[in-house]
């Protein structure tokens, strides 16, 4: 297995990112940061993950918000 020492998201699962962001912001505020229906209309982790796995631009926004919120350089 190849190591990715410069990738801060290496080893972090998308589900863990979403759950941590929801714990930190709550669904309402998370939906304000990233304007997608999966976060604003009857949000659940499962439905959000389904959307994010097939929508690369939305996943990139979640990854960036996760890094901005929890990753310190």
N, CA, C, O and CB atoms as a CASP TS submission, in Angstrom:
PFRMAT TS
TARGET T0000
AUTHOR 0000-0000-0000
METHOD Language model
MODEL 1
PARENT N/A
ATOM      1  N   UNK     1       0.841  -1.180   0.000  1.00  0.00           N
ATOM      2  CA  UNK     1       0.000   0.000   0.000  1.00  0.00           C
ATOM      3  C   UNK     1       0.890   1.248   0.000  1.00  0.00           C
ATOM      4  O   UNK     1       1.864   1.334   0.748  1.00  0.00           O
ATOM      5  CB  UNK     1      -0.959  -0.004   1.224  1.00  0.00           C
ATOM      6  N   UNK     2       0.540   2.188  -0.835  1.00  0.00           N
ATOM      7  CA  UNK     2       1.353   3.385  -0.993  1.00  0.00           C
ATOM      8  C   UNK     2       0.999   4.436   0.062  1.00  0.00           C
ATOM      9  O   UNK     2      -0.176   4.682   0.333  1.00  0.00           O
ATOM     10  CB  UNK     2       1.174   3.964  -2.397  1.00  0.00           C
ATOM     11  N   UNK     3       2.003   5.039   0.640  1.00  0.00           N
ATOM     12  CA  UNK     3       1.805   6.072   1.658  1.00  0.00           C
ATOM     13  C   UNK     3       1.578   7.426   0.995  1.00  0.00           C
ATOM     14  O   UNK     3       2.136   7.709  -0.064  1.00  0.00           O
ATOM     15  CB  UNK     3       3.017   6.138   2.613  1.00  0.00           C
ATOM     16  N   UNK     4       0.760   8.252   1.625  1.00  0.00           N
ATOM     17  CA  UNK     4       0.475   9.589   1.120  1.00  0.00           C
ATOM     18  C   UNK     4       0.705  10.607   2.231  1.00  0.00           C
ATOM     19  O   UNK     4      -0.254  11.152   2.778  1.00  0.00           O
ATOM     20  CB  UNK     4      -0.975   9.680   0.581  1.00  0.00           C
ATOM     21  N   UNK     5       1.961  10.869   2.566  1.00  0.00           N
ATOM     22  CA  UNK     5       2.256  11.727   3.715  1.00  0.00           C
ATOM     23  C   UNK     5       1.803  13.184   3.530  1.00  0.00           C
ATOM     24  O   UNK     5       1.594  13.887   4.518  1.00  0.00           O
ATOM     25  CB  UNK     5       3.736  11.699   3.992  1.00  0.00           C
ATOM     26  N   UNK     6       1.653  13.638   2.306  1.00  0.00           N
ATOM     27  CA  UNK     6       1.258  15.032   2.065  1.00  0.00           C
ATOM     28  C   UNK     6      -0.237  15.204   1.856  1.00  0.00           C
ATOM     29  O   UNK     6      -0.692  16.311   1.569  1.00  0.00           O
ATOM     30  CB  UNK     6       1.987  15.569   0.868  1.00  0.00           C
ATOM     31  N   UNK     7      -1.010  14.136   1.993  1.00  0.00           N
ATOM     32  CA  UNK     7      -2.451  14.200   1.802  1.00  0.00           C
ATOM     33  C   UNK     7      -3.134  14.169   3.169  1.00  0.00           C
ATOM     34  O   UNK     7      -3.192  13.114   3.801  1.00  0.00           O
ATOM     35  CB  UNK     7      -2.949  13.030   0.903  1.00  0.00           C
ATOM     36  N   UNK     8      -3.651  15.308   3.635  1.00  0.00           N
ATOM     37  CA  UNK     8      -4.269  15.338   4.964  1.00  0.00           C
ATOM     38  C   UNK     8      -5.562  14.527   5.052  1.00  0.00           C
ATOM     39  O   UNK     8      -6.030  14.236   6.153  1.00  0.00           O
ATOM     40  CB  UNK     8      -4.549  16.763   5.357  1.00  0.00           C
ATOM     41  N   UNK     9      -6.137  14.163   3.921  1.00  0.00           N
ATOM     42  CA  UNK     9      -7.373  13.382   3.935  1.00  0.00           C
ATOM     43  C   UNK     9      -7.115  11.878   3.819  1.00  0.00           C
ATOM     44  O   UNK     9      -8.053  11.082   3.852  1.00  0.00           O
ATOM     45  CB  UNK     9      -8.279  13.832   2.805  1.00  0.00           C
ATOM     46  N   UNK    10      -5.857  11.496   3.686  1.00  0.00           N
ATOM     47  CA  UNK    10      -5.530  10.074   3.563  1.00  0.00           C
ATOM     48  C   UNK    10      -5.992   9.324   4.808  1.00  0.00           C
ATOM     49  O   UNK    10      -5.631   9.673   5.932  1.00  0.00           O
ATOM     50  CB  UNK    10      -4.009   9.875   3.345  1.00  0.00           C
ATOM     51  N   UNK    11      -6.786   8.301   4.588  1.00  0.00           N
ATOM     52  CA  UNK    11      -7.268   7.484   5.695  1.00  0.00           C
ATOM     53  C   UNK    11      -8.533   8.000   6.354  1.00  0.00           C
ATOM     54  O   UNK    11      -9.044   7.365   7.276  1.00  0.00           O
ATOM     55  CB  UNK    11      -6.211   7.372   6.715  1.00  0.00           C
ATOM     56  N   UNK    12      -9.054   9.139   5.905  1.00  0.00           N
ATOM     57  CA  UNK    12     -10.285   9.694   6.474  1.00  0.00           C
ATOM     58  C   UNK    12     -11.435   9.306   5.554  1.00  0.00           C
ATOM     59  O   UNK    12     -11.433   9.652   4.372  1.00  0.00           O
ATOM     60  CB  UNK    12     -10.195  11.261   6.643  1.00  0.00           C
ATOM     61  N   UNK    13     -12.405   8.595   6.086  1.00  0.00           N
ATOM     62  CA  UNK    13     -13.550   8.152   5.293  1.00  0.00           C
ATOM     63  C   UNK    13     -14.532   9.304   5.118  1.00  0.00           C
ATOM     64  O   UNK    13     -14.668  10.164   5.988  1.00  0.00           O
ATOM     65  CB  UNK    13     -14.247   6.939   5.959  1.00  0.00           C
ATOM     66  N   UNK    14     -15.217   9.304   3.971  1.00  0.00           N
ATOM     67  CA  UNK    14     -16.214  10.325   3.691  1.00  0.00           C
ATOM     68  C   UNK    14     -17.300  10.338   4.767  1.00  0.00           C
ATOM     69  O   UNK    14     -17.745  11.406   5.187  1.00  0.00           O
ATOM     70  CB  UNK    14     -16.835  10.094   2.312  1.00  0.00           C
ATOM     71  N   UNK    15     -17.719   9.169   5.208  1.00  0.00           N
ATOM     72  CA  UNK    15     -18.745   9.089   6.259  1.00  0.00           C
ATOM     73  C   UNK    15     -18.265   9.761   7.538  1.00  0.00           C
ATOM     74  O   UNK    15     -19.038  10.451   8.203  1.00  0.00           O
ATOM     75  CB  UNK    15     -19.115   7.623   6.545  1.00  0.00           C
ATOM     76  N   UNK    16     -17.000   9.568   7.886  1.00  0.00           N
ATOM     77  CA  UNK    16     -16.455  10.203   9.085  1.00  0.00           C
ATOM     78  C   UNK    16     -16.416  11.717   8.933  1.00  0.00           C
ATOM     79  O   UNK    16     -16.687  12.449   9.885  1.00  0.00           O
ATOM     80  CB  UNK    16     -15.052   9.671   9.381  1.00  0.00           C
ATOM     81  N   UNK    17     -16.077  12.186   7.727  1.00  0.00           N
ATOM     82  CA  UNK    17     -16.059  13.634   7.475  1.00  0.00           C
ATOM     83  C   UNK    17     -17.445  14.232   7.671  1.00  0.00           C
ATOM     84  O   UNK    17     -17.607  15.238   8.362  1.00  0.00           O
ATOM     85  CB  UNK    17     -15.554  13.931   6.050  1.00  0.00           C
ATOM     86  N   UNK    18     -18.446  13.601   7.053  1.00  0.00           N
ATOM     87  CA  UNK    18     -19.817  14.118   7.141  1.00  0.00           C
ATOM     88  C   UNK    18     -20.291  14.111   8.588  1.00  0.00           C
ATOM     89  O   UNK    18     -20.856  15.099   9.056  1.00  0.00           O
ATOM     90  CB  UNK    18     -20.776  13.283   6.260  1.00  0.00           C
ATOM     91  N   UNK    19     -20.070  13.018   9.297  1.00  0.00           N
ATOM     92  CA  UNK    19     -20.521  12.926  10.688  1.00  0.00           C
ATOM     93  C   UNK    19     -19.842  13.975  11.569  1.00  0.00           C
ATOM     94  O   UNK    19     -20.488  14.580  12.424  1.00  0.00           O
ATOM     95  CB  UNK    19     -20.247  11.526  11.240  1.00  0.00           C
ATOM     96  N   UNK    20     -18.560  14.186  11.364  1.00  0.00           N
ATOM     97  CA  UNK    20     -17.842  15.176  12.174  1.00  0.00           C
ATOM     98  C   UNK    20     -18.312  16.593  11.850  1.00  0.00           C
ATOM     99  O   UNK    20     -18.446  17.424  12.748  1.00  0.00           O
ATOM    100  CB  UNK    20     -16.325  15.057  11.946  1.00  0.00           C
ATOM    101  N   UNK    21     -18.561  16.870  10.574  1.00  0.00           N
ATOM    102  CA  UNK    21     -19.067  18.188  10.187  1.00  0.00           C
ATOM    103  C   UNK    21     -20.472  18.428  10.746  1.00  0.00           C
ATOM    104  O   UNK    21     -20.785  19.532  11.194  1.00  0.00           O
ATOM    105  CB  UNK    21     -19.079  18.326   8.657  1.00  0.00           C
ATOM    106  N   UNK    22     -21.310  17.402  10.719  1.00  0.00           N
ATOM    107  CA  UNK    22     -22.665  17.532  11.276  1.00  0.00           C
ATOM    108  C   UNK    22     -22.593  17.755  12.786  1.00  0.00           C
ATOM    109  O   UNK    22     -23.336  18.575  13.326  1.00  0.00           O
ATOM    110  CB  UNK    22     -23.516  16.270  10.958  1.00  0.00           C
ATOM    111  N   UNK    23     -21.717  17.040  13.460  1.00  0.00           N
ATOM    112  CA  UNK    23     -21.552  17.239  14.905  1.00  0.00           C
ATOM    113  C   UNK    23     -21.086  18.657  15.214  1.00  0.00           C
ATOM    114  O   UNK    23     -21.513  19.257  16.201  1.00  0.00           O
ATOM    115  CB  UNK    23     -20.552  16.222  15.476  1.00  0.00           C
ATOM    116  N   UNK    24     -20.221  19.181  14.377  1.00  0.00           N
ATOM    117  CA  UNK    24     -19.648  20.513  14.604  1.00  0.00           C
ATOM    118  C   UNK    24     -20.626  21.636  14.231  1.00  0.00           C
ATOM    119  O   UNK    24     -20.816  22.578  15.001  1.00  0.00           O
ATOM    120  CB  UNK    24     -18.356  20.667  13.802  1.00  0.00           C
ATOM    121  N   UNK    25     -21.241  21.532  13.052  1.00  0.00           N
ATOM    122  CA  UNK    25     -22.092  22.610  12.534  1.00  0.00           C
ATOM    123  C   UNK    25     -23.589  22.376  12.725  1.00  0.00           C
ATOM    124  O   UNK    25     -24.353  23.329  12.874  1.00  0.00           O
ATOM    125  CB  UNK    25     -21.815  22.802  11.080  1.00  0.00           C
ATOM    126  N   UNK    26     -24.004  21.122  12.722  1.00  0.00           N
ATOM    127  CA  UNK    26     -25.431  20.809  12.653  1.00  0.00           C
ATOM    128  C   UNK    26     -25.860  20.851  11.189  1.00  0.00           C
ATOM    129  O   UNK    26     -25.195  21.476  10.364  1.00  0.00           O
ATOM    130  CB  UNK    26     -26.277  21.808  13.519  1.00  0.00           C
ATOM    131  N   UNK    27     -26.972  20.186  10.865  1.00  0.00           N
ATOM    132  CA  UNK    27     -27.416  20.119   9.469  1.00  0.00           C
ATOM    133  C   UNK    27     -27.732  21.498   8.900  1.00  0.00           C
ATOM    134  O   UNK    27     -27.373  21.796   7.761  1.00  0.00           O
ATOM    135  CB  UNK    27     -28.641  19.224   9.352  1.00  0.00           C
ATOM    136  N   UNK    28     -28.401  22.338   9.684  1.00  0.00           N
ATOM    137  CA  UNK    28     -28.819  23.650   9.184  1.00  0.00           C
ATOM    138  C   UNK    28     -27.624  24.495   8.760  1.00  0.00           C
ATOM    139  O   UNK    28     -27.600  25.023   7.648  1.00  0.00           O
ATOM    140  CB  UNK    28     -29.625  24.389  10.249  1.00  0.00           C
ATOM    141  N   UNK    29     -26.640  24.626   9.633  1.00  0.00           N
ATOM    142  CA  UNK    29     -25.466  25.433   9.302  1.00  0.00           C
ATOM    143  C   UNK    29     -24.603  24.776   8.228  1.00  0.00           C
ATOM    144  O   UNK    29     -24.018  25.466   7.393  1.00  0.00           O
ATOM    145  CB  UNK    29     -24.634  25.679  10.549  1.00  0.00           C
ATOM    146  N   UNK    30     -24.522  23.452   8.247  1.00  0.00           N
ATOM    147  CA  UNK    30     -23.770  22.755   7.205  1.00  0.00           C
ATOM    148  C   UNK    30     -24.403  23.019   5.846  1.00  0.00           C
ATOM    149  O   UNK    30     -23.699  23.226   4.858  1.00  0.00           O
ATOM    150  CB  UNK    30     -23.713  21.238   7.490  1.00  0.00           C
ATOM    151  N   UNK    31     -25.732  23.011   5.795  1.00  0.00           N
ATOM    152  CA  UNK    31     -26.447  23.329   4.559  1.00  0.00           C
ATOM    153  C   UNK    31     -26.244  24.758   4.120  1.00  0.00           C
ATOM    154  O   UNK    31     -26.359  25.065   2.933  1.00  0.00           O
ATOM    155  CB  UNK    31     -27.912  23.066   4.729  1.00  0.00           C
ATOM    156  N   UNK    32     -25.942  25.639   5.056  1.00  0.00           N
ATOM    157  CA  UNK    32     -25.621  27.020   4.703  1.00  0.00           C
ATOM    158  C   UNK    32     -24.224  27.157   4.125  1.00  0.00           C
ATOM    159  O   UNK    32     -23.987  27.983   3.244  1.00  0.00           O
ATOM    160  CB  UNK    32     -25.757  27.910   5.915  1.00  0.00           C
ATOM    161  N   UNK    33     -23.305  26.351   4.618  1.00  0.00           N
ATOM    162  CA  UNK    33     -21.927  26.371   4.105  1.00  0.00           C
ATOM    163  C   UNK    33     -21.837  25.727   2.726  1.00  0.00           C
ATOM    164  O   UNK    33     -21.159  26.231   1.831  1.00  0.00           O
ATOM    165  CB  UNK    33     -20.984  25.650   5.078  1.00  0.00           C
ATOM    166  N   UNK    34     -22.536  24.603   2.573  1.00  0.00           N
ATOM    167  CA  UNK    34     -22.526  23.866   1.307  1.00  0.00           C
ATOM    168  C   UNK    34     -23.975  23.701   0.877  1.00  0.00           C
ATOM    169  O   UNK    34     -24.713  22.899   1.449  1.00  0.00           O
ATOM    170  CB  UNK    34     -21.801  22.465   1.443  1.00  0.00           C
ATOM    171  N   UNK    35     -24.376  24.461  -0.128  1.00  0.00           N
ATOM    172  CA  UNK    35     -25.777  24.533  -0.513  1.00  0.00           C
ATOM    173  C   UNK    35     -26.163  23.392  -1.449  1.00  0.00           C
ATOM    174  O   UNK    35     -26.199  23.541  -2.671  1.00  0.00           O
ATOM    175  CB  UNK    35     -26.069  25.870  -1.173  1.00  0.00           C
ATOM    176  N   UNK    36     -26.451  22.242  -0.828  1.00  0.00           N
ATOM    177  CA  UNK    36     -26.957  21.094  -1.570  1.00  0.00           C
ATOM    178  C   UNK    36     -28.178  20.556  -0.840  1.00  0.00           C
ATOM    179  O   UNK    36     -28.257  20.628   0.386  1.00  0.00           O
ATOM    180  CB  UNK    36     -25.863  19.989  -1.729  1.00  0.00           C
ATOM    181  N   UNK    37     -29.123  20.019  -1.591  1.00  0.00           N
ATOM    182  CA  UNK    37     -30.361  19.516  -0.994  1.00  0.00           C
ATOM    183  C   UNK    37     -30.121  18.397   0.004  1.00  0.00           C
ATOM    184  O   UNK    37     -30.891  18.239   0.951  1.00  0.00           O
ATOM    185  CB  UNK    37     -31.290  19.032  -2.072  1.00  0.00           C
ATOM    186  N   UNK    38     -29.076  17.624  -0.192  1.00  0.00           N
ATOM    187  CA  UNK    38     -28.793  16.522   0.728  1.00  0.00           C
ATOM    188  C   UNK    38     -28.553  17.012   2.151  1.00  0.00           C
ATOM    189  O   UNK    38     -28.726  16.254   3.106  1.00  0.00           O
ATOM    190  CB  UNK    38     -27.585  15.736   0.245  1.00  0.00           C
ATOM    191  N   UNK    39     -28.156  18.275   2.299  1.00  0.00           N
ATOM    192  CA  UNK    39     -27.933  18.853   3.622  1.00  0.00           C
ATOM    193  C   UNK    39     -29.099  19.723   4.082  1.00  0.00           C
ATOM    194  O   UNK    39     -29.162  20.094   5.254  1.00  0.00           O
ATOM    195  CB  UNK    39     -26.661  19.669   3.619  1.00  0.00           C
ATOM    196  N   UNK    40     -30.013  20.051   3.188  1.00  0.00           N
ATOM    197  CA  UNK    40     -31.080  20.999   3.524  1.00  0.00           C
ATOM    198  C   UNK    40     -32.484  20.400   3.553  1.00  0.00           C
ATOM    199  O   UNK    40     -33.359  20.942   4.228  1.00  0.00           O
ATOM    200  CB  UNK    40     -31.060  22.119   2.551  1.00  0.00           C
ATOM    201  N   UNK    41     -32.723  19.311   2.849  1.00  0.00           N
ATOM    202  CA  UNK    41     -34.059  18.725   2.770  1.00  0.00           C
ATOM    203  C   UNK    41     -34.032  17.322   3.338  1.00  0.00           C
ATOM    204  O   UNK    41     -33.485  16.413   2.713  1.00  0.00           O
ATOM    205  CB  UNK    41     -34.575  18.710   1.316  1.00  0.00           C
ATOM    206  N   UNK    42     -34.609  17.130   4.504  1.00  0.00           N
ATOM    207  CA  UNK    42     -34.630  15.832   5.188  1.00  0.00           C
ATOM    208  C   UNK    42     -33.251  15.174   5.206  1.00  0.00           C
ATOM    209  O   UNK    42     -33.094  14.066   4.692  1.00  0.00           O
ATOM    210  CB  UNK    42     -35.636  14.901   4.517  1.00  0.00           C
ATOM    211  N   UNK    43     -32.263  15.828   5.781  1.00  0.00           N
ATOM    212  CA  UNK    43     -30.893  15.307   5.712  1.00  0.00           C
ATOM    213  C   UNK    43     -30.667  14.092   6.605  1.00  0.00           C
ATOM    214  O   UNK    43     -31.140  14.023   7.739  1.00  0.00           O
ATOM    215  CB  UNK    43     -29.918  16.391   6.091  1.00  0.00           C
ATOM    216  N   UNK    44     -29.935  13.150   6.057  1.00  0.00           N
ATOM    217  CA  UNK    44     -29.421  12.021   6.821  1.00  0.00           C
ATOM    218  C   UNK    44     -28.000  11.765   6.321  1.00  0.00           C
ATOM    219  O   UNK    44     -27.643  12.159   5.211  1.00  0.00           O
ATOM    220  CB  UNK    44     -30.339  10.736   6.667  1.00  0.00           C
ATOM    221  N   UNK    45     -27.216  11.118   7.130  1.00  0.00           N
ATOM    222  CA  UNK    45     -25.857  10.789   6.716  1.00  0.00           C
ATOM    223  C   UNK    45     -25.911   9.866   5.497  1.00  0.00           C
ATOM    224  O   UNK    45     -25.155  10.054   4.543  1.00  0.00           O
ATOM    225  CB  UNK    45     -25.066  10.123   7.881  1.00  0.00           C
ATOM    226  N   UNK    46     -26.795   8.877   5.525  1.00  0.00           N
ATOM    227  CA  UNK    46     -26.882   7.911   4.433  1.00  0.00           C
ATOM    228  C   UNK    46     -27.234   8.581   3.105  1.00  0.00           C
ATOM    229  O   UNK    46     -26.588   8.318   2.091  1.00  0.00           O
ATOM    230  CB  UNK    46     -27.916   6.843   4.763  1.00  0.00           C
ATOM    231  N   UNK    47     -28.247   9.440   3.103  1.00  0.00           N
ATOM    232  CA  UNK    47     -28.633  10.099   1.845  1.00  0.00           C
ATOM    233  C   UNK    47     -27.555  11.067   1.373  1.00  0.00           C
ATOM    234  O   UNK    47     -27.328  11.207   0.171  1.00  0.00           O
ATOM    235  CB  UNK    47     -29.963  10.846   2.017  1.00  0.00           C
ATOM    236  N   UNK    48     -26.894  11.730   2.307  1.00  0.00           N
ATOM    237  CA  UNK    48     -25.823  12.649   1.951  1.00  0.00           C
ATOM    238  C   UNK    48     -24.655  11.900   1.319  1.00  0.00           C
ATOM    239  O   UNK    48     -24.095  12.350   0.320  1.00  0.00           O
ATOM    240  CB  UNK    48     -25.352  13.423   3.183  1.00  0.00           C
ATOM    241  N   UNK    49     -24.288  10.764   1.894  1.00  0.00           N
ATOM    242  CA  UNK    49     -23.184   9.979   1.348  1.00  0.00           C
ATOM    243  C   UNK    49     -23.508   9.472  -0.054  1.00  0.00           C
ATOM    244  O   UNK    49     -22.645   9.470  -0.932  1.00  0.00           O
ATOM    245  CB  UNK    49     -22.863   8.801   2.270  1.00  0.00           C
ATOM    246  N   UNK    50     -24.732   9.051  -0.260  1.00  0.00           N
ATOM    247  CA  UNK    50     -25.138   8.573  -1.590  1.00  0.00           C
ATOM    248  C   UNK    50     -24.952   9.675  -2.621  1.00  0.00           C
ATOM    249  O   UNK    50     -24.414   9.431  -3.701  1.00  0.00           O
ATOM    250  CB  UNK    50     -26.610   8.095  -1.579  1.00  0.00           C
ATOM    251  N   UNK    51     -25.392  10.886  -2.295  1.00  0.00           N
ATOM    252  CA  UNK    51     -25.243  12.019  -3.202  1.00  0.00           C
ATOM    253  C   UNK    51     -23.775  12.383  -3.406  1.00  0.00           C
ATOM    254  O   UNK    51     -23.332  12.576  -4.538  1.00  0.00           O
ATOM    255  CB  UNK    51     -26.010  13.224  -2.669  1.00  0.00           C
ATOM    256  N   UNK    52     -23.028  12.477  -2.322  1.00  0.00           N
ATOM    257  CA  UNK    52     -21.629  12.910  -2.409  1.00  0.00           C
ATOM    258  C   UNK    52     -20.759  11.920  -3.179  1.00  0.00           C
ATOM    259  O   UNK    52     -19.808  12.323  -3.847  1.00  0.00           O
ATOM    260  CB  UNK    52     -21.060  13.109  -1.016  1.00  0.00           C
ATOM    261  N   UNK    53     -21.071  10.647  -3.093  1.00  0.00           N
ATOM    262  CA  UNK    53     -20.265   9.636  -3.799  1.00  0.00           C
ATOM    263  C   UNK    53     -20.433   9.703  -5.307  1.00  0.00           C
ATOM    264  O   UNK    53     -19.556   9.262  -6.050  1.00  0.00           O
ATOM    265  CB  UNK    53     -20.632   8.247  -3.317  1.00  0.00           C
ATOM    266  N   UNK    54     -21.554  10.252  -5.768  1.00  0.00           N
ATOM    267  CA  UNK    54     -21.752  10.329  -7.219  1.00  0.00           C
ATOM    268  C   UNK    54     -21.677  11.758  -7.756  1.00  0.00           C
ATOM    269  O   UNK    54     -21.938  11.995  -8.935  1.00  0.00           O
ATOM    270  CB  UNK    54     -23.089   9.726  -7.584  1.00  0.00           C
ATOM    271  N   UNK    55     -21.318  12.715  -6.885  1.00  0.00           N
ATOM    272  CA  UNK    55     -21.249  14.112  -7.297  1.00  0.00           C
ATOM    273  C   UNK    55     -19.896  14.696  -6.871  1.00  0.00           C
ATOM    274  O   UNK    55     -19.756  15.211  -5.762  1.00  0.00           O
ATOM    275  CB  UNK    55     -22.429  14.933  -6.682  1.00  0.00           C
ATOM    276  N   UNK    56     -18.916  14.610  -7.754  1.00  0.00           N
ATOM    277  CA  UNK    56     -17.550  15.021  -7.391  1.00  0.00           C
ATOM    278  C   UNK    56     -17.419  16.464  -6.906  1.00  0.00           C
ATOM    279  O   UNK    56     -16.662  16.717  -5.968  1.00  0.00           O
ATOM    280  CB  UNK    56     -16.656  14.833  -8.564  1.00  0.00           C
ATOM    281  N   UNK    57     -18.126  17.412  -7.508  1.00  0.00           N
ATOM    282  CA  UNK    57     -17.981  18.805  -7.084  1.00  0.00           C
ATOM    283  C   UNK    57     -18.482  19.005  -5.648  1.00  0.00           C
ATOM    284  O   UNK    57     -17.909  19.791  -4.894  1.00  0.00           O
ATOM    285  CB  UNK    57     -18.743  19.733  -8.043  1.00  0.00           C
ATOM    286  N   UNK    58     -19.539  18.301  -5.279  1.00  0.00           N
ATOM    287  CA  UNK    58     -20.070  18.430  -3.914  1.00  0.00           C
ATOM    288  C   UNK    58     -19.126  17.768  -2.911  1.00  0.00           C
ATOM    289  O   UNK    58     -18.915  18.278  -1.811  1.00  0.00           O
ATOM    290  CB  UNK    58     -21.485  17.800  -3.815  1.00  0.00           C
ATOM    291  N   UNK    59     -18.563  16.628  -3.305  1.00  0.00           N
ATOM    292  CA  UNK    59     -17.611  15.946  -2.421  1.00  0.00           C
ATOM    293  C   UNK    59     -16.388  16.830  -2.182  1.00  0.00           C
ATOM    294  O   UNK    59     -15.878  16.894  -1.063  1.00  0.00           O
ATOM    295  CB  UNK    59     -17.182  14.584  -3.026  1.00  0.00           C
ATOM    296  N   UNK    60     -15.914  17.512  -3.227  1.00  0.00           N
ATOM    297  CA  UNK    60     -14.770  18.411  -3.078  1.00  0.00           C
ATOM    298  C   UNK    60     -15.072  19.536  -2.089  1.00  0.00           C
ATOM    299  O   UNK    60     -14.205  19.929  -1.309  1.00  0.00           O
ATOM    300  CB  UNK    60     -14.376  18.998  -4.437  1.00  0.00           C
ATOM    301  N   UNK    61     -16.298  20.052  -2.123  1.00  0.00           N
ATOM    302  CA  UNK    61     -16.687  21.110  -1.185  1.00  0.00           C
ATOM    303  C   UNK    61     -16.699  20.590   0.257  1.00  0.00           C
ATOM    304  O   UNK    61     -16.276  21.293   1.175  1.00  0.00           O
ATOM    305  CB  UNK    61     -18.075  21.672  -1.557  1.00  0.00           C
ATOM    306  N   UNK    62     -17.178  19.370   0.452  1.00  0.00           N
ATOM    307  CA  UNK    62     -17.194  18.768   1.785  1.00  0.00           C
ATOM    308  C   UNK    62     -15.762  18.553   2.272  1.00  0.00           C
ATOM    309  O   UNK    62     -15.437  18.857   3.420  1.00  0.00           O
ATOM    310  CB  UNK    62     -17.973  17.425   1.775  1.00  0.00           C
ATOM    311  N   UNK    63     -14.914  18.029   1.398  1.00  0.00           N
ATOM    312  CA  UNK    63     -13.518  17.803   1.780  1.00  0.00           C
ATOM    313  C   UNK    63     -12.826  19.112   2.134  1.00  0.00           C
ATOM    314  O   UNK    63     -12.058  19.165   3.095  1.00  0.00           O
ATOM    315  CB  UNK    63     -12.761  17.101   0.649  1.00  0.00           C
ATOM    316  N   UNK    64     -13.089  20.172   1.369  1.00  0.00           N
ATOM    317  CA  UNK    64     -12.460  21.455   1.636  1.00  0.00           C
ATOM    318  C   UNK    64     -12.960  22.057   2.952  1.00  0.00           C
ATOM    319  O   UNK    64     -12.168  22.595   3.726  1.00  0.00           O
ATOM    320  CB  UNK    64     -12.723  22.419   0.482  1.00  0.00           C
ATOM    321  N   UNK    65     -14.258  21.968   3.207  1.00  0.00           N
ATOM    322  CA  UNK    65     -14.798  22.478   4.466  1.00  0.00           C
ATOM    323  C   UNK    65     -14.227  21.684   5.645  1.00  0.00           C
ATOM    324  O   UNK    65     -13.922  22.254   6.692  1.00  0.00           O
ATOM    325  CB  UNK    65     -16.345  22.407   4.464  1.00  0.00           C
ATOM    326  N   UNK    66     -14.087  20.379   5.471  1.00  0.00           N
ATOM    327  CA  UNK    66     -13.501  19.539   6.518  1.00  0.00           C
ATOM    328  C   UNK    66     -12.072  19.998   6.819  1.00  0.00           C
ATOM    329  O   UNK    66     -11.694  20.158   7.980  1.00  0.00           O
ATOM    330  CB  UNK    66     -13.513  18.046   6.093  1.00  0.00           C
ATOM    331  N   UNK    67     -11.291  20.205   5.771  1.00  0.00           N
ATOM    332  CA  UNK    67      -9.911  20.665   5.960  1.00  0.00           C
ATOM    333  C   UNK    67      -9.868  22.045   6.608  1.00  0.00           C
ATOM    334  O   UNK    67      -9.087  22.281   7.529  1.00  0.00           O
ATOM    335  CB  UNK    67      -9.170  20.696   4.620  1.00  0.00           C
ATOM    336  N   UNK    68     -10.710  22.954   6.122  1.00  0.00           N
ATOM    337  CA  UNK    68     -10.739  24.316   6.675  1.00  0.00           C
ATOM    338  C   UNK    68     -11.141  24.322   8.151  1.00  0.00           C
ATOM    339  O   UNK    68     -10.671  25.153   8.927  1.00  0.00           O
ATOM    340  CB  UNK    68     -11.709  25.191   5.872  1.00  0.00           C
ATOM    341  N   UNK    69     -12.006  23.394   8.524  1.00  0.00           N
ATOM    342  CA  UNK    69     -12.530  23.359   9.890  1.00  0.00           C
ATOM    343  C   UNK    69     -11.621  22.618  10.856  1.00  0.00           C
ATOM    344  O   UNK    69     -11.420  23.070  11.983  1.00  0.00           O
ATOM    345  CB  UNK    69     -13.890  22.720   9.898  1.00  0.00           C
ATOM    346  N   UNK    70     -11.071  21.490  10.434  1.00  0.00           N
ATOM    347  CA  UNK    70     -10.389  20.605  11.385  1.00  0.00           C
ATOM    348  C   UNK    70      -8.897  20.418  11.166  1.00  0.00           C
ATOM    349  O   UNK    70      -8.214  19.899  12.049  1.00  0.00           O
ATOM    350  CB  UNK    70     -11.025  19.288  11.348  1.00  0.00           C
ATOM    351  N   UNK    71      -8.378  20.819  10.037  1.00  0.00           N
ATOM    352  CA  UNK    71      -6.965  20.549   9.756  1.00  0.00           C
ATOM    353  C   UNK    71      -6.118  21.793  10.020  1.00  0.00           C
ATOM    354  O   UNK    71      -6.406  22.874   9.507  1.00  0.00           O
ATOM    355  CB  UNK    71      -6.782  20.080   8.298  1.00  0.00           C
ATOM    356  N   UNK    72      -5.101  21.629  10.805  1.00  0.00           N
ATOM    357  CA  UNK    72      -4.183  22.737  11.089  1.00  0.00           C
ATOM    358  C   UNK    72      -2.849  22.453  10.424  1.00  0.00           C
ATOM    359  O   UNK    72      -2.299  21.361  10.566  1.00  0.00           O
ATOM    360  CB  UNK    72      -3.999  22.944  12.623  1.00  0.00           C
ATOM    361  N   UNK    73      -2.330  23.428   9.700  1.00  0.00           N
ATOM    362  CA  UNK    73      -1.007  23.259   9.071  1.00  0.00           C
ATOM    363  C   UNK    73       0.094  23.527  10.029  1.00  0.00           C
ATOM    364  O   UNK    73       1.266  23.430   9.666  1.00  0.00           O
ATOM    365  CB  UNK    73      -0.854  24.160   7.880  1.00  0.00           C
TER
END
